[in-house]
Amino acid sequence: MAKLFITGLSTTITCSFAVVFKGAVMAVMLLLRLVQFPGYLGCLLLRSIRAAVEGAVTAATGDAVVAAVDARRGGGTPHRRTAPQRWHSCRPP
């Protein structure tokens, strides 16, 4: 009977150590996640800033290209159409 009591007590102590160890591991993991959380938020902030800057640069580049094309065409309305030239005219030049 004493041996059964000691075995049961040993099993109980082993299980309680396992529970304490598991609890300690979970506490450490929670601490690590809390430490990583500000870094994650910083990463999200940097990503949003980068996306905004890329969008602004793309828009500015597009505007510059449109302005250059307009300047090349001689200004005026952006979608100015000219009459087609006739290269196969019957009249001599």
Steps between C-alpha positions, in 0.01 A plus 500: 500500500784734584662421167174583320477827695858592410442413134182710494677786673789477255258503206319800646825689549612415147168620354511818708853570378379447144213744556735758655750454218226535238373813674851646508546427129169665422598806707831528314323469164251769601787726606677444168182582307453817702858599422449432129170689479647854485742383230209358304310828530812688391531275197137566406556874539808491279314297237216752489746791473685321220175434311400866534839620377496258207151618405606865517812435292300304242242778474770768468683295237178451305427874513853577380467257211166648397648851517799391288275339240285812488808718460629274223169525315508876530275555798131566461232262604620163618299306242537727196447321172642619173364430156665203336758586239451371148820345372339354191375823351446509124617858473872556459668692777 
